[in-house]
């Protein structure tokens, strides 16, 4: 399972797109999903994830990606989104919350 940083509260959680077990936030917009995808152990080591968490706790929002990284993560996100996998996963969250 993927270790990820919650884009809203900075809590370390499992799964980039799942609701945070601390604040219940779930990325909904493309930009929230892109930063959530980026802030995972697929791309950064534990120390960097903890630094991201600390940044969110201090500043109240996720760190900004540099333009080149944002472009790369957006491309990856769009490729995955085109497969329908993200929509299917999000629908399963909606089904489980009812």
C-alpha positions, -999 to +999 in steps of 0.1 A: +000+000+000+012+035-008+022+059+020+009+093+012+006+128+028-029+142+032-030+174+010-052+191+036-039+183+071-005+167+064-014+134+081+006+104+068-020+079+055-022+049+032-033+056-003-030+089-022-067+093-032-084+077-002-101+098+025-077+109+053-084+090+085-074+122+104-094+150+088-116+130+063-105+151+034-103+133+000-089+149-031-117+158-055-103+183-080-076+174-106-051+197-088-058+181-054-054+146-070-021+156-087-005+169-055-019+138-037-003+116-063+030+135-060+031+133-022+036+095-020+064+070-014+063+061-051+082+094-057+097+105-024+114+089+006+100+089+041+121+119+052+108+140+023+072+130+030+077+140+067+091+174+054+059+178+033+038+170+063+056+196+083+052+222+055+014+216+055+012+218+093+032+251+092+016+268+062-019+253+061-016+240+025+004+216+004+037+227-010+037+239-046+053+217-072+078+233-095+065+238-130+084+208-146+073+184-118+037+196-120+038+190-158+051+155-153+026+146-126-003+161-146+007+139-175+009+108-153-025+117-137-041+123-171-029+089-184-043+071-154-075+091-156-080+082-192-081+045-183-112+051-161-094+037-130-097+069-110-134+073-117-140+037-107-121+042-075-138+074-066-172+058-073-163+030-048-156+057-021-190+072-028-207+038-026-190+030+007-199+063+023-236+057+019 
